[in-house]
Amino acid sequence: MSNSRRISIRTKILTLLSAVVILAVAFYLFLASRIFLEDKTLLIYELNQSLVRTLGAETESQVASWRSRLDALVRLPAESRELIGGGEDFLRAGLLRSDGTE
């Protein structure tokens, strides 16, 4: 008689199915973590884009407000400017647009 140990067919099938299930779960976890990382990265990019748009709009409205105030100050008659504090100490200011016009 040989002393070799025989593995039953039930054990072989159970081992094979266990390996398949473990590999499937590992592959699922790999895909899930990869998708989660991509979604998180995309969310951060979208949040930055939204913040930059908001900051740009706020800056644009602030500059427009300053420009309207400067335009109103420039259109005042010379007498009114002297009342505000004009004269020789009055600083003249102007804005240039992106196309080069004043």
ZADOGU-580735 format. One record per residue: residue number from 0; residue in three letters; x, y, z of N, C-alpha, C, CB in turn. Coordinates in pm, whole numbers, plus 32768, in hexadecimal, padded with zeros to 4 digits. Glycine has a CB too. Layout:
BEGIN
{pt NUM,ALA,{X,Y,Z},{X,Y,Z},{X,Y,Z},{X,Y,Z}}
...
This chain:
BEGIN
{pt 0,MET,{8051,7F8B,8000},{8000,8000,8000},{8056,807D,8000},{7FA3,7FFF,8076}}
{pt 1,SER,{8026,80DA,7FB7},{8073,8155,7FB2},{803F,81B4,801D},{806C,8197,7F26}}
{pt 2,ASN,{8097,8201,804D},{8077,825F,80B8},{804D,82E7,8084},{80EE,826E,8113}}
{pt 3,SER,{8036,82F2,8004},{8013,8374,7FCB},{7F87,839D,7FF8},{801C,8370,7F31}}
{pt 4,ARG,{7F7C,841B,800F},{7EFD,8451,803F},{7EAC,8481,7FC8},{7F13,84C4,80A5}}
{pt 5,ARG,{7E32,8456,7FBC},{7DDD,847B,7F4D},{7D80,84EC,7F78},{7D8C,8401,7F19}}
{pt 6,ILE,{7D6F,854C,7F1E},{7D14,85BC,7F39},{7C92,859C,7EF1},{7D50,8647,7F0A}}
{pt 7,SER,{7C28,85A7,7F3C},{7BA7,8584,7F02},{7B79,85EE,7E9F},{7B3E,8573,7F71}}
{pt 8,ILE,{7B1D,85C7,7E49},{7AE9,8622,7DE2},{7A9C,8695,7E23},{7A8E,85D6,7D80}}
{pt 9,ARG,{7A5B,867D,7E92},{7A12,86E6,7ED9},{7A70,8754,7F09},{79C5,86AB,7F51}}
{pt 10,THR,{7AE2,872D,7F3C},{7B45,878D,7F6D},{7B7D,87DF,7EF9},{7BB7,8745,7FB8}}
{pt 11,LYS,{7B95,879D,7E88},{7BC9,87E3,7E13},{7B64,884C,7DE0},{7BEA,877F,7DA4}}
{pt 12,ILE,{7AE5,8824,7DD9},{7A7E,8880,7DAA},{7A6D,88F4,7E0C},{79F7,8837,7D97}}
{pt 13,LEU,{7A6D,88D7,7E8D},{7A61,893F,7EF3},{7AD7,89A0,7EEC},{7A58,8900,7F7F}}
{pt 14,THR,{7B4E,896E,7ED8},{7BC5,89C4,7ECD},{7BBC,8A1B,7E51},{7C46,896E,7ECA}}
{pt 15,LEU,{7B93,89E2,7DE1},{7B87,8A2D,7D65},{7B1D,8A9B,7D71},{7B64,89D0,7CF2}}
{pt 16,LEU,{7AA9,8A7A,7DA7},{7A40,8ADF,7DB7},{7A69,8B4C,7E1A},{79BE,8A9C,7DE6}}
{pt 17,SER,{7AAD,8B27,7E84},{7ADD,8B8B,7EE4},{7B40,8BEA,7EA3},{7B1E,8B46,7F5D}}
{pt 18,ALA,{7B9A,8BB4,7E51},{7BFB,8C08,7E0C},{7BB6,8C67,7DAB},{7C62,8BB2,7DC2}}
{pt 19,VAL,{7B52,8C35,7D64},{7B08,8C8A,7D06},{7AC0,8CFA,7D4F},{7AA4,8C37,7CB6}}
{pt 20,VAL,{7A7F,8CDA,7DBF},{7A37,8D3F,7E0D},{7A99,8DA6,7E46},{79E6,8CFE,7E7F}}
{pt 21,ILE,{7B09,8D7A,7E7B},{7B6C,8DD7,7EB3},{7BA4,8E33,7E46},{7BDF,8D89,7EF7}}
{pt 22,LEU,{7BC1,8DFB,7DD1},{7BF3,8E4E,7D64},{7B89,8EB1,7D34},{7C1F,8DF6,7CF0}}
{pt 23,ALA,{7B0B,8E87,7D2E},{7AA0,8EE1,7D03},{7A8E,8F54,7D65},{7A1C,8E94,7CF4}}
{pt 24,VAL,{7A93,8F36,7DE6},{7A84,8F9F,7E4C},{7AFC,8FFE,7E47},{7A77,8F60,7EDA}}
{pt 25,ALA,{7B74,8FC8,7E36},{7BEC,901D,7E2D},{7BE4,9078,7DB3},{7C6B,8FC6,7E28}}
{pt 26,PHE,{7BB9,9042,7D42},{7BAB,9093,7CC8},{7B41,90FF,7CDA},{7B88,903A,7C50}}
{pt 27,TYR,{7AD3,90DD,7D1B},{7A68,913E,7D35},{7A9C,91AF,7D8F},{79EF,90F8,7D78}}
{pt 28,LEU,{7AE4,918C,7DF8},{7B1A,91F3,7E51},{7B7F,924C,7E09},{7B5C,91B1,7ECC}}
{pt 29,PHE,{7BD0,9211,7DB2},{7C2F,9260,7D64},{7BE6,92C4,7D0B},{7C89,9204,7D0F}}
{pt 30,LEU,{7B80,9294,7CC4},{7B33,92EE,7C6C},{7AE9,935A,7CBC},{7ACE,929D,7C18}}
{pt 31,ALA,{7AB0,9332,7D2D},{7A65,9393,7D7F},{7AC2,9400,7DB4},{7A1F,934B,7DF4}}
{pt 32,SER,{7B38,93DA,7DE3},{7B94,943F,7E17},{7BC7,949A,7DA8},{7C0B,93FC,7E5E}}
{pt 33,ARG,{7BDC,9463,7D31},{7C0A,94B4,7CC0},{7B9F,9518,7C95},{7C2F,9459,7C4A}}
{pt 34,ILE,{7B23,94EB,7C8D},{7AB5,9545,7C68},{7AA0,95B0,7CD3},{7A33,94F4,7C53}}
{pt 35,PHE,{7AAC,9589,7D52},{7A9D,95E9,7DBF},{7B09,9655,7DB7},{7AA3,95A1,7E47}}
{pt 36,LEU,{7B84,962C,7D9C},{7BF2,968C,7D91},{7BDC,96EB,7D1C},{7C79,9643,7D82}}
{pt 37,GLU,{7BB1,96B7,7CAA},{7B97,970D,7C35},{7B24,976F,7C52},{7B75,96B7,7BBA}}
{pt 38,ASP,{7ABB,973F,7C94},{7A4A,9797,7CB4},{7A74,9805,7D16},{79D6,9746,7CEE}}
{pt 39,LYS,{7AC6,97DF,7D78},{7AF4,9841,7DDA},{7B4B,98AB,7D96},{7B41,97FD,7E4C}}
{pt 40,THR,{7BA3,9880,7D3D},{7BF8,98DE,7CF4},{7BA3,993B,7C9D},{7C5E,9892,7C9E}}
{pt 41,LEU,{7B41,9904,7C58},{7AE9,9955,7C05},{7A99,99B9,7C5A},{7A89,98FC,7BB5}}
{pt 42,LEU,{7A6C,998E,7CCF},{7A22,99E7,7D28},{7A79,9A5C,7D54},{79EF,999A,7DA1}}
{pt 43,ILE,{7AF8,9A41,7D72},{7B52,9AAC,7D9C},{7B68,9B0E,7D2A},{7BD8,9A72,7DCC}}
{pt 44,TYR,{7B7C,9ADC,7CAF},{7B8D,9B34,7C3C},{7B11,9B8A,7C25},{7BAC,9AE2,7BBE}}
{pt 45,GLU,{7A9C,9B4E,7C30},{7A20,9B9A,7C1D},{7A0D,9C03,7C8A},{79A8,9B3C,7C1A}}
{pt 46,LEU,{7A32,9BE0,7D06},{7A28,9C41,7D73},{7A86,9CB6,7D5C},{7A47,9BFD,7DFA}}
{pt 47,ASN,{7B01,9C9A,7D32},{7B60,9D06,7D13},{7B2C,9D5D,7CA1},{7BE8,9CCD,7CEE}}
{pt 48,GLN,{7AF5,9D1F,7C3B},{7ABF,9D69,7BC9},{7A4D,9DC5,7BF6},{7A8E,9D09,7B5B}}
{pt 49,SER,{79F8,9D92,7C4D},{7989,9DE2,7C7F},{79BB,9E58,7CD2},{7929,9D8B,7CD2}}
{pt 50,LEU,{7A1F,9E3F,7D27},{7A56,9EAB,7D79},{7A9A,9F16,7D24},{7AB9,9E72,7DDE}}
{pt 51,VAL,{7AE0,9EEB,7CBC},{7B22,9F4B,7C64},{7ABB,9F9F,7C19},{7B7F,9F03,7C00}}
{pt 52,ARG,{7A50,9F5F,7BEA},{79E7,9FAB,7BA6},{79A8,A012,7C04},{797A,9F4C,7B6F}}
{pt 53,THR,{798C,9FE9,7C7F},{7950,A044,7CE1},{79AE,A0B8,7CFE},{792D,9FF9,7D62}}
{pt 54,LEU,{7A2D,A099,7D14},{7A8F,A102,7D2E},{7A9C,A160,7CB7},{7B17,A0C4,7D50}}
{pt 55,GLY,{7A9C,A129,7C3F},{7AA4,A17D,7BC7},{7A2C,A1D9,7BBB},{7AAF,A127,7B4C}}
{pt 56,ALA,{79B6,A1A5,7BD5},{793D,A1F8,7BCB},{793D,A266,7C36},{78BD,A1A0,7BDB}}
{pt 57,GLU,{7968,A243,7CB0},{796D,A2A8,7D19},{79D5,A314,7CF9},{798E,A266,7DA0}}
{pt 58,THR,{7A47,A2EC,7CC6},{7AAE,A34C,7CA1},{7A7F,A3A6,7C31},{7B2F,A304,7C79}}
{pt 59,GLU,{7A3D,A36B,7BCE},{7A0A,A3B9,7B5E},{79A2,A41F,7B8C},{79CD,A35D,7AF4}}
{pt 60,SER,{7949,A3F7,7BE6},{78E4,A455,7C16},{7924,A4C3,7C6C},{7879,A40B,7C67}}
{pt 61,GLN,{798B,A4A0,7CB9},{79CF,A505,7D0A},{7A17,A56B,7CB2},{7A33,A4C3,7D6A}}
{pt 62,VAL,{7A5B,A53A,7C4B},{7AA0,A596,7BEF},{7A3B,A5EC,7BA4},{7AF7,A547,7B8B}}
{pt 63,ALA,{79CB,A5B3,7B7E},{7963,A602,7B3B},{792D,A66F,7B98},{78F0,A5A6,7B0C}}
{pt 64,SER,{791F,A64E,7C17},{78F1,A6B1,7C78},{7957,A722,7C87},{78D7,A66F,7D00}}
{pt 65,TRP,{79D6,A6FF,7C90},{7A3F,A766,7C99},{7A40,A7BC,7C1C},{7AC9,A724,7CAF}}
{pt 66,ARG,{7A2F,A77D,7BA8},{7A31,A7C7,7B2A},{79BD,A829,7B24},{7A2D,A766,7AB3}}
{pt 67,SER,{7948,A7FE,7B4F},{78D5,A858,7B4B},{78E9,A8CD,7BAB},{7853,A80C,7B6E}}
{pt 68,ARG,{7926,A8B3,7C1E},{7942,A920,7C7C},{79A8,A982,7C42},{7974,A8E8,7D02}}
{pt 69,LEU,{7A10,A94A,7C02},{7A75,A9A1,7BC4},{7A39,A9F1,7B52},{7AEC,A94F,7B92}}
{pt 70,ASP,{79E4,A9B2,7B02},{79A1,A9FB,7A96},{794C,AA6D,7ACD},{794A,A99C,7A42}}
{pt 71,ALA,{7905,AA52,7B39},{78B2,AAB9,7B76},{7909,AB2A,7BAC},{785B,AA7E,7BE6}}
{pt 72,LEU,{797B,AB0A,7BE4},{79D4,AB70,7C1A},{7A12,ABC2,7BAA},{7A43,AB2F,7C6F}}
{pt 73,VAL,{7A35,AB84,7B3A},{7A71,ABCC,7ACA},{7A0C,AC2A,7A89},{7AA7,AB69,7A62}}
{pt 74,ARG,{798D,AC03,7A87},{7926,AC55,7A47},{78F9,ACCB,7A9E},{78AE,ABFF,7A25}}
{pt 75,LEU,{7927,ACD0,7B1A},{7901,AD40,7B6F},{7941,ADC1,7B3B},{792A,AD27,7C03}}
{pt 76,PRO,{78FE,AE2F,7B4A},{793C,AEAE,7B22},{79B7,AECB,7B79},{78D7,AF23,7B2D}}
{pt 77,ALA,{7A0D,AF21,7B48},{7A89,AF3F,7B90},{7A6D,AF7C,7C19},{7AE0,AF9F,7B3E}}
{pt 78,GLU,{7A02,AFCB,7C25},{79E2,B009,7CA7},{79C0,AF9E,7D0F},{796C,B06B,7C98}}
{pt 79,SER,{7975,AF39,7CE5},{794E,AECF,7D43},{79C7,AE7D,7D6D},{78E4,AE73,7D05}}
{pt 80,ARG,{7A25,AE6B,7D13},{7A9D,AE20,7D34},{7AEF,AE69,7D9D},{7AF1,AE07,7CB7}}
{pt 81,GLU,{7AF0,AEED,7D95},{7B3A,AF39,7DF9},{7AFA,AF2A,7E82},{7B41,AFCD,7DD2}}
{pt 82,LEU,{7A76,AF1B,7E86},{7A33,AF06,7F06},{7A54,AE7D,7F41},{799B,AF14,7EF4}}
{pt 83,ILE,{7A67,AE1D,7EE8},{7A87,AD97,7F17},{7B16,AD91,7F4C},{7A74,AD30,7EA6}}
{pt 84,GLY,{7B6A,ADE4,7F1A},{7BF5,ADE0,7F45},{7C50,ADE1,7ECD},{7C10,AD65,7F9C}}
{pt 85,GLY,{7C21,AE1D,7E61},{7C6F,AE20,7DE6},{7CDC,AE87,7DEF},{7C16,AE3C,7D6F}}
{pt 86,GLY,{7CEE,AECB,7D83},{7D57,AF2F,7D7D},{7DD8,AEEF,7D4E},{7D6C,AF70,7E06}}
{pt 87,GLU,{7E46,AF1F,7D82},{7EC6,AEEA,7D56},{7EE3,AE61,7D91},{7F34,AF4A,7D7B}}
{pt 88,ASP,{7EA7,AE43,7E01},{7EBF,ADC2,7E40},{7E66,AD54,7E07},{7EA9,ADCD,7ED5}}
{pt 89,PHE,{7E0D,AD79,7DAC},{7DAE,AD17,7D77},{7DF6,ACB8,7D18},{7D3A,AD5E,7D2E}}
{pt 90,LEU,{7DE3,AC3A,7D2E},{7E24,ABD3,7CDD},{7DC7,ABAD,7C6B},{7E48,AB56,7D32}}
{pt 91,ARG,{7DF7,ABB2,7BF3},{7DA7,AB8D,7B80},{7DBC,AAF8,7B68},{7DCE,ABE1,7B02}}
{pt 92,ALA,{7D4F,AAB3,7B54},{7D56,AA22,7B3D},{7D08,A9FF,7AC0},{7D1F,A9D4,7BB7}}
{pt 93,GLY,{7D31,A994,7A81},{7CEB,A963,7A0B},{7CF6,A8CE,7A02},{7D22,A9A3,798D}}
{pt 94,LEU,{7C9F,A890,79B5},{7CA1,A7FF,79A1},{7CB3,A7E1,790E},{7C20,A7BE,79D6}}
{pt 95,LEU,{7D01,A77D,78F2},{7D11,A74E,7869},{7CCA,A6CB,785A},{7DA6,A740,7844}}
{pt 96,ARG,{7C80,A6BB,77EF},{7C3D,A63E,77D5},{7C9E,A5DE,7793},{7BC1,A652,777E}}
{pt 97,SER,{7C75,A563,7787},{7CCE,A4FE,774C},{7CE8,A517,76B8},{7C94,A473,775D}}
{pt 98,ASP,{7C8F,A561,7674},{7CA6,A57F,75E7},{7CFA,A5FC,75D2},{7C21,A58F,759F}}
{pt 99,GLY,{7D24,A63C,763E},{7D7F,A6AE,7636},{7D39,A735,763A},{7DCF,A6A5,75B9}}
{pt 100,THR,{7CB4,A738,763A},{7C6D,A7B7,7640},{7C65,A7E5,76D0},{7BE0,A7AC,7601}}
{pt 101,GLU,{7C58,A86A,76E0},{7C52,A8A1,7766},{7BC2,A8A7,7797},{7C90,A92C,776A}}
